[in-house]
Amino acid sequence: RFGMYISIIGAIITIALNIMLLPKYGFVAAAWTTLVAYFIMMIMSYVLGQKHYKVPYQVSRILGYIGLAIVLSYISFKHLRGN
């Protein structure tokens, strides 16, 4: 049941942001909209999951890996595109 609610909220966010952003920014807005909707759905899943079934995730370590991936992606796209 919770999965259904989270999915419906994600769909509403996706549709609303696409309606607002697609006319101005085009297809790139669809990609960012999807990223935002999935991020919000992930946070909701984490919070509900911790409330009902505690799993000792190492959140700081996970965030560190995500940050490292973002930095490496930035370097790759901005500085190593010549080849």
MMTF fields as JSON, N, C-alpha, C and O atoms, coordinates in Angstrom:
{
  "mmtfVersion": "1.0.0",
  "mmtfProducer": "UNKNOWN",
  "numBonds": 331,
  "numAtoms": 332,
  "numGroups": 83,
  "numChains": 1,
  "numModels": 1,
  "chainsPerModel": [1],
  "groupsPerChain": [83],
  "chainIdList": ["A"],
  "bondAtomList": [4, 2, 8, 6, 12, 10, 16, 14, 20, 18, 24, 22, 28, 26, 32, 30, 36, 34, 40, 38, 44, 42, 48, 46, 52, 50, 56, 54, 60, 58, 64, 62, 68, 66, 72, 70, 76, 74, 80, 78, 84, 82, 88, 86, 92, 90, 96, 94, 100, 98, 104, 102, 108, 106, 112, 110, 116, 114, 120, 118, 124, 122, 128, 126, 132, 130, 136, 134, 140, 138, 144, 142, 148, 146, 152, 150, 156, 154, 160, 158, 164, 162, 168, 166, 172, 170, 176, 174, 180, 178, 184, 182, 188, 186, 192, 190, 196, 194, 200, 198, 204, 202, 208, 206, 212, 210, 216, 214, 220, 218, 224, 222, 228, 226, 232, 230, 236, 234, 240, 238, 244, 242, 248, 246, 252, 250, 256, 254, 260, 258, 264, 262, 268, 266, 272, 270, 276, 274, 280, 278, 284, 282, 288, 286, 292, 290, 296, 294, 300, 298, 304, 302, 308, 306, 312, 310, 316, 314, 320, 318, 324, 322, 328, 326],
  "bondOrderList": [1, 1, 1, 1, 1, 1, 1, 1, 1, 1, 1, 1, 1, 1, 1, 1, 1, 1, 1, 1, 1, 1, 1, 1, 1, 1, 1, 1, 1, 1, 1, 1, 1, 1, 1, 1, 1, 1, 1, 1, 1, 1, 1, 1, 1, 1, 1, 1, 1, 1, 1, 1, 1, 1, 1, 1, 1, 1, 1, 1, 1, 1, 1, 1, 1, 1, 1, 1, 1, 1, 1, 1, 1, 1, 1, 1, 1, 1, 1, 1, 1, 1],
  "groupList": [{"groupName": "ARG", "atomNameList": ["N", "CA", "C", "O"], "elementList": ["N", "C", "C", "O"], "formalChargeList": [0, 0, 0, 0], "bondAtomList": [1, 0, 2, 1, 3, 2], "bondOrderList": [1, 1, 2], "singleLetterCode": "R", "chemCompType": "L-PEPTIDE LINKING"}, {"groupName": "PHE", "atomNameList": ["N", "CA", "C", "O"], "elementList": ["N", "C", "C", "O"], "formalChargeList": [0, 0, 0, 0], "bondAtomList": [1, 0, 2, 1, 3, 2], "bondOrderList": [1, 1, 2], "singleLetterCode": "F", "chemCompType": "L-PEPTIDE LINKING"}, {"groupName": "GLY", "atomNameList": ["N", "CA", "C", "O"], "elementList": ["N", "C", "C", "O"], "formalChargeList": [0, 0, 0, 0], "bondAtomList": [1, 0, 2, 1, 3, 2], "bondOrderList": [1, 1, 2], "singleLetterCode": "G", "chemCompType": "PEPTIDE LINKING"}, {"groupName": "MET", "atomNameList": ["N", "CA", "C", "O"], "elementList": ["N", "C", "C", "O"], "formalChargeList": [0, 0, 0, 0], "bondAtomList": [1, 0, 2, 1, 3, 2], "bondOrderList": [1, 1, 2], "singleLetterCode": "M", "chemCompType": "L-PEPTIDE LINKING"}, {"groupName": "TYR", "atomNameList": ["N", "CA", "C", "O"], "elementList": ["N", "C", "C", "O"], "formalChargeList": [0, 0, 0, 0], "bondAtomList": [1, 0, 2, 1, 3, 2], "bondOrderList": [1, 1, 2], "singleLetterCode": "Y", "chemCompType": "L-PEPTIDE LINKING"}, {"groupName": "ILE", "atomNameList": ["N", "CA", "C", "O"], "elementList": ["N", "C", "C", "O"], "formalChargeList": [0, 0, 0, 0], "bondAtomList": [1, 0, 2, 1, 3, 2], "bondOrderList": [1, 1, 2], "singleLetterCode": "I", "chemCompType": "L-PEPTIDE LINKING"}, {"groupName": "SER", "atomNameList": ["N", "CA", "C", "O"], "elementList": ["N", "C", "C", "O"], "formalChargeList": [0, 0, 0, 0], "bondAtomList": [1, 0, 2, 1, 3, 2], "bondOrderList": [1, 1, 2], "singleLetterCode": "S", "chemCompType": "L-PEPTIDE LINKING"}, {"groupName": "ALA", "atomNameList": ["N", "CA", "C", "O"], "elementList": ["N", "C", "C", "O"], "formalChargeList": [0, 0, 0, 0], "bondAtomList": [1, 0, 2, 1, 3, 2], "bondOrderList": [1, 1, 2], "singleLetterCode": "A", "chemCompType": "L-PEPTIDE LINKING"}, {"groupName": "THR", "atomNameList": ["N", "CA", "C", "O"], "elementList": ["N", "C", "C", "O"], "formalChargeList": [0, 0, 0, 0], "bondAtomList": [1, 0, 2, 1, 3, 2], "bondOrderList": [1, 1, 2], "singleLetterCode": "T", "chemCompType": "L-PEPTIDE LINKING"}, {"groupName": "LEU", "atomNameList": ["N", "CA", "C", "O"], "elementList": ["N", "C", "C", "O"], "formalChargeList": [0, 0, 0, 0], "bondAtomList": [1, 0, 2, 1, 3, 2], "bondOrderList": [1, 1, 2], "singleLetterCode": "L", "chemCompType": "L-PEPTIDE LINKING"}, {"groupName": "ASN", "atomNameList": ["N", "CA", "C", "O"], "elementList": ["N", "C", "C", "O"], "formalChargeList": [0, 0, 0, 0], "bondAtomList": [1, 0, 2, 1, 3, 2], "bondOrderList": [1, 1, 2], "singleLetterCode": "N", "chemCompType": "L-PEPTIDE LINKING"}, {"groupName": "PRO", "atomNameList": ["N", "CA", "C", "O"], "elementList": ["N", "C", "C", "O"], "formalChargeList": [0, 0, 0, 0], "bondAtomList": [1, 0, 2, 1, 3, 2], "bondOrderList": [1, 1, 2], "singleLetterCode": "P", "chemCompType": "L-PEPTIDE LINKING"}, {"groupName": "LYS", "atomNameList": ["N", "CA", "C", "O"], "elementList": ["N", "C", "C", "O"], "formalChargeList": [0, 0, 0, 0], "bondAtomList": [1, 0, 2, 1, 3, 2], "bondOrderList": [1, 1, 2], "singleLetterCode": "K", "chemCompType": "L-PEPTIDE LINKING"}, {"groupName": "VAL", "atomNameList": ["N", "CA", "C", "O"], "elementList": ["N", "C", "C", "O"], "formalChargeList": [0, 0, 0, 0], "bondAtomList": [1, 0, 2, 1, 3, 2], "bondOrderList": [1, 1, 2], "singleLetterCode": "V", "chemCompType": "L-PEPTIDE LINKING"}, {"groupName": "TRP", "atomNameList": ["N", "CA", "C", "O"], "elementList": ["N", "C", "C", "O"], "formalChargeList": [0, 0, 0, 0], "bondAtomList": [1, 0, 2, 1, 3, 2], "bondOrderList": [1, 1, 2], "singleLetterCode": "W", "chemCompType": "L-PEPTIDE LINKING"}, {"groupName": "GLN", "atomNameList": ["N", "CA", "C", "O"], "elementList": ["N", "C", "C", "O"], "formalChargeList": [0, 0, 0, 0], "bondAtomList": [1, 0, 2, 1, 3, 2], "bondOrderList": [1, 1, 2], "singleLetterCode": "Q", "chemCompType": "L-PEPTIDE LINKING"}, {"groupName": "HIS", "atomNameList": ["N", "CA", "C", "O"], "elementList": ["N", "C", "C", "O"], "formalChargeList": [0, 0, 0, 0], "bondAtomList": [1, 0, 2, 1, 3, 2], "bondOrderList": [1, 1, 2], "singleLetterCode": "H", "chemCompType": "L-PEPTIDE LINKING"}],
  "groupTypeList": [0, 1, 2, 3, 4, 5, 6, 5, 5, 2, 7, 5, 5, 8, 5, 7, 9, 10, 5, 3, 9, 9, 11, 12, 4, 2, 1, 13, 7, 7, 7, 14, 8, 8, 9, 13, 7, 4, 1, 5, 3, 3, 5, 3, 6, 4, 13, 9, 2, 15, 12, 16, 4, 12, 13, 11, 4, 15, 13, 6, 0, 5, 9, 2, 4, 5, 2, 9, 7, 5, 13, 9, 6, 4, 5, 6, 1, 12, 16, 9, 0, 2, 10],
  "groupIdList": [1, 2, 3, 4, 5, 6, 7, 8, 9, 10, 11, 12, 13, 14, 15, 16, 17, 18, 19, 20, 21, 22, 23, 24, 25, 26, 27, 28, 29, 30, 31, 32, 33, 34, 35, 36, 37, 38, 39, 40, 41, 42, 43, 44, 45, 46, 47, 48, 49, 50, 51, 52, 53, 54, 55, 56, 57, 58, 59, 60, 61, 62, 63, 64, 65, 66, 67, 68, 69, 70, 71, 72, 73, 74, 75, 76, 77, 78, 79, 80, 81, 82, 83],
  "secStructList": [7, 2, 2, 2, 2, 2, 2, 2, 2, 2, 2, 2, 2, 2, 2, 2, 2, 2, 2, 2, 2, 2, 2, 2, 2, 6, 2, 2, 2, 2, 2, 2, 2, 2, 2, 2, 2, 2, 2, 2, 2, 2, 2, 2, 2, 2, 2, 2, 2, 2, 2, 2, 1, 7, 7, 7, 7, 7, 2, 2, 2, 2, 2, 2, 2, 2, 2, 2, 2, 2, 2, 2, 2, 2, 2, 2, 2, 2, 2, 1, 6, 6, 7],
  "xCoordList": [0.823, 0.0, 0.868, 0.581, 1.939, 2.797, 3.499, 3.679, 3.89, 4.524, 3.609, 4.06, 2.325, 1.354, 1.254, 1.235, 1.192, 1.094, 2.338, 2.239, 3.492, 4.739, 4.778, 5.204, 4.342, 4.321, 3.348, 3.648, 2.2, 1.216, 1.759, 1.606, 2.389, 2.987, 4.081, 4.176, 4.906, 5.941, 5.353, 5.885, 4.261, 3.603, 3.035, 3.145, 2.431, 1.875, 2.991, 2.836, 4.108, 5.243, 5.767, 6.038, 5.91, 6.425, 5.512, 5.982, 4.225, 3.277, 3.252, 3.291, 3.187, 3.111, 4.361, 4.265, 5.536, 6.769, 6.933, 7.423, 6.529, 6.608, 5.689, 6.076, 4.482, 3.561, 4.152, 4.017, 4.807, 5.371, 6.656, 6.863, 7.526, 8.876, 9.089, 9.955, 8.329, 8.571, 8.416, 9.242, 7.387, 7.273, 8.477, 8.838, 9.083, 10.187, 11.547, 12.376, 11.793, 13.125, 13.232, 14.34, 12.13, 12.179, 12.481, 12.2, 13.068, 13.265, 14.212, 14.132, 15.101, 16.018, 15.221, 15.605, 14.127, 13.281, 12.689, 12.507, 12.39, 11.835, 12.843, 12.469, 14.102, 15.137, 15.292, 15.364, 15.343, 15.481, 14.239, 14.341, 13.076, 11.835, 11.832, 11.448, 12.264, 12.326, 13.303, 13.021, 14.444, 15.426, 14.843, 15.013, 14.165, 13.564, 12.49, 12.442, 11.631, 10.554, 11.131, 10.672, 12.133, 12.746, 13.457, 13.439, 14.079, 14.755, 13.746, 13.983, 12.632, 11.6, 11.014, 10.763, 10.792, 10.278, 11.275, 10.881, 12.563, 13.588, 13.585, 13.669, 13.49, 13.465, 12.235, 12.329, 11.09, 9.873, 10.007, 9.602, 10.568, 10.762, 11.693, 11.447, 12.771, 13.732, 13.078, 13.225, 12.358, 11.739, 10.701, 10.686, 9.839, 8.827, 9.473, 9.032, 10.517, 11.208, 11.852, 11.784, 12.471, 13.101, 12.066, 12.331, 10.901, 9.844, 9.299, 9.009, 9.159, 8.527, 9.508, 9.189, 10.695, 11.675, 13.063, 13.577, 13.656, 14.942, 16.071, 16.299, 16.77, 17.954, 19.101, 18.976, 20.212, 21.309, 22.147, 23.302, 21.547, 22.289, 23.393, 23.223, 24.52, 25.605, 25.393, 26.032, 24.486, 24.047, 25.206, 25.291, 26.097, 27.21, 28.127, 28.649, 28.322, 29.162, 28.481, 29.134, 27.188, 26.438, 26.488, 26.711, 26.282, 26.342, 27.741, 27.883, 28.767, 30.131, 30.357, 30.98, 29.853, 29.979, 29.206, 29.682, 28.021, 27.24, 27.973, 28.038, 28.527, 29.306, 30.514, 30.804, 31.219, 32.366, 31.936, 32.622, 30.818, 30.312, 29.968, 30.231, 29.382, 29.04, 30.297, 30.354, 31.302, 32.564, 33.244, 33.697, 33.317, 33.948, 33.173, 33.774, 31.848, 31.039, 31.281, 31.406, 31.347, 31.608, 32.962, 33.071, 33.972, 35.311, 35.286, 35.875, 34.615, 34.551, 33.87, 34.379, 32.728, 31.988, 32.608, 32.532, 33.212, 33.738, 35.187, 35.565, 35.992, 37.42, 37.964, 39.046, 37.27, 37.793, 36.966, 36.992, 36.241, 35.387, 36.136, 35.556, 37.348, 38.081, 38.357, 38.535, 38.395, 38.727, 37.488, 37.581],
  "yCoordList": [-1.193, 0.0, 1.259, 2.211, 1.266, 2.45, 2.679, 3.817, 1.584, 1.705, 2.37, 3.171, 2.038, 2.648, 4.152, 4.95, 4.533, 5.956, 6.716, 7.815, 6.127, 6.779, 6.923, 7.958, 5.904, 5.964, 7.015, 7.724, 7.119, 8.125, 9.526, 10.403, 9.745, 11.054, 11.36, 12.488, 10.37, 10.565, 10.905, 11.757, 10.248, 10.541, 11.959, 12.669, 12.363, 13.725, 14.759, 15.754, 14.537, 15.464, 15.529, 16.612, 14.363, 14.318, 15.069, 15.881, 14.807, 15.472, 16.977, 17.758, 17.386, 18.819, 19.562, 20.624, 19.003, 19.687, 19.695, 20.674, 18.618, 18.602, 19.649, 20.321, 19.8, 20.818, 22.208, 23.056, 22.448, 23.771, 24.038, 25.154, 23.03, 23.28, 22.933, 23.528, 21.994, 21.578, 22.699, 22.8, 23.548, 24.602, 25.555, 26.056, 25.799, 26.753, 26.109, 26.696, 24.907, 24.316, 23.096, 22.621, 22.587, 21.466, 20.134, 19.928, 19.228, 17.853, 17.737, 16.762, 18.699, 18.653, 18.745, 18.15, 19.484, 19.608, 18.257, 17.979, 17.419, 16.102, 15.249, 14.517, 15.345, 14.585, 15.075, 14.269, 16.386, 16.936, 16.65, 16.37, 16.722, 16.416, 14.983, 14.725, 14.05, 12.657, 12.473, 11.734, 13.137, 13.047, 13.557, 12.923, 14.686, 15.262, 14.335, 14.098, 13.81, 12.925, 11.661, 11.244, 11.046, 9.837, 10.141, 9.318, 11.307, 11.674, 11.803, 11.304, 12.468, 12.631, 11.275, 11.019, 10.401, 9.063, 8.256, 7.492, 8.429, 7.728, 8.186, 7.361, 9.486, 10.021, 9.508, 9.115, 9.51, 9.011, 7.53, 7.113, 6.745, 5.318, 5.099, 4.242, 5.883, 5.754, 6.084, 5.336, 7.197, 7.626, 6.606, 6.22, 6.177, 5.182, 3.852, 3.184, 3.475, 2.235, 2.265, 1.283, 3.373, 3.493, 3.543, 3.123, 4.052, 4.126, 2.737, 2.44, 1.887, 0.585, -0.578, -1.598, -0.436, -1.527, -0.913, -0.61, -0.733, -0.032, -0.872, -2.014, -0.274, -0.875, 0.096, 1.283, -0.376, 0.548, 0.939, 0.533, 1.728, 2.209, 3.156, 3.903, 3.127, 4.074, 5.269, 5.382, 6.149, 7.243, 8.163, 8.602, 8.463, 9.361, 8.742, 9.451, 7.451, 6.774, 6.767, 6.98, 6.527, 6.541, 7.929, 8.058, 8.97, 10.345, 10.686, 11.421, 10.162, 10.367, 9.771, 10.4, 8.559, 7.929, 8.698, 8.848, 9.182, 9.977, 11.265, 11.666, 11.921, 13.14, 12.889, 13.679, 11.8, 11.448, 11.2, 11.625, 10.523, 10.275, 11.579, 11.723, 12.529, 13.828, 14.58, 15.151, 14.591, 15.279, 14.643, 15.355, 13.328, 12.657, 12.882, 13.039, 12.901, 13.187, 14.604, 14.831, 15.557, 16.942, 17.061, 17.69, 16.465, 16.511, 15.874, 16.404, 14.751, 14.051, 14.894, 14.998, 15.499, 16.263, 17.617, 18.073, 18.261, 19.62, 19.643, 20.542, 18.685, 18.78, 17.688, 17.858, 16.592, 15.491, 15.209, 14.089, 16.187, 15.988, 16.1, 15.814, 16.488, 16.725, 15.474, 15.546, 14.348, 13.109, 12.393, 11.329],
  "zCoordList": [0.0, 0.0, 0.0, -0.726, 0.82, 0.873, -0.467, -0.899, -1.115, -2.42, -3.436, -4.255, -3.382, -4.276, -4.012, -4.949, -2.743, -2.407, -2.87, -3.417, -2.648, -3.067, -4.583, -5.097, -5.294, -6.762, -7.275, -8.236, -6.646, -7.057, -6.818, -7.669, -5.679, -5.405, -6.425, -6.91, -6.755, -7.772, -9.126, -9.837, -9.492, -10.772, -10.789, -11.789, -9.681, -9.594, -9.713, -10.42, -9.035, -9.115, -10.547, -11.065, -11.184, -12.547, -13.504, -14.301, -13.433, -14.333, -14.093, -15.043, -12.83, -12.521, -12.979, -13.594, -12.679, -13.088, -14.603, -15.165, -15.271, -16.735, -17.346, -18.302, -16.815, -17.325, -17.149, -18.032, -16.017, -15.746, -16.521, -16.999, -16.654, -17.17, -18.642, -19.284, -19.193, -20.572, -21.597, -22.504, -21.49, -22.509, -22.543, -23.608, -21.41, -21.366, -21.63, -22.325, -21.088, -21.153, -22.069, -22.319, -22.567, -23.495, -22.827, -21.646, -23.623, -23.163, -21.972, -21.224, -21.779, -20.64, -19.331, -18.325, -19.351, -18.16, -17.771, -16.585, -18.756, -18.452, -17.68, -16.764, -18.046, -17.345, -15.911, -14.983, -15.725, -14.377, -13.534, -12.339, -14.162, -13.464, -12.949, -11.808, -13.799, -13.395, -12.241, -11.298, -12.312, -11.234, -9.915, -8.874, -9.958, -8.748, -8.188, -6.981, -9.055, -8.593, -7.957, -6.894, -8.596, -8.036, -6.72, -5.804, -6.617, -5.371, -4.231, -3.131, -4.49, -3.465, -3.083, -1.905, -4.074, -3.792, -2.958, -2.077, -3.241, -2.475, -1.016, -0.106, -0.793, 0.567, 1.309, 2.472, 0.645, 1.281, 1.637, 2.722, 0.736, 0.998, 2.173, 3.021, 2.221, 3.322, 4.658, 5.624, 4.715, 5.967, 6.435, 7.603, 5.525, 5.907, 6.287, 7.222, 5.557, 5.871, 7.243, 7.982, 7.59, 8.905, 10.017, 11.143, 9.7, 10.704, 11.027, 12.186, 10.016, 10.215, 10.327, 10.938, 9.744, 9.78, 9.74, 8.664, 10.871, 10.949, 10.352, 10.751, 9.385, 8.786, 9.047, 8.743, 9.599, 9.94, 8.715, 8.586, 7.825, 6.66, 7.106, 8.07, 6.411, 6.658, 5.722, 4.675, 6.124, 5.27, 4.896, 3.749, 5.838, 5.52, 4.466, 3.606, 4.527, 3.536, 2.16, 1.139, 2.142, 0.895, 0.268, -0.936, 1.075, 0.564, 0.059, -0.918, 0.713, 0.243, -1.138, -1.993, -1.36, -2.673, -3.742, -4.868, -3.393, -4.345, -4.672, -5.834, -3.653, -3.89, -4.772, -5.67, -4.523, -5.357, -6.8, -7.73, -6.995, -8.344, -9.053, -10.247, -8.328, -8.919, -9.316, -10.405, -8.456, -8.76, -9.975, -10.871, -10.009, -11.149, -12.439, -13.502, -12.358, -13.548, -14.044, -15.247, -13.121, -13.502, -14.2, -15.253, -13.617, -14.225, -15.604, -16.546, -15.727, -17.008, -18.076, -19.192, -17.757, -18.75, -19.061, -20.202, -18.095, -18.303, -18.789, -19.539, -18.381, -18.653, -19.564, -20.124, -19.732, -20.519, -21.767, -22.277, -22.264, -23.427, -24.747, -25.795, -24.737, -25.962, -26.765, -27.98, -26.118, -26.822, -27.28, -27.892]
}
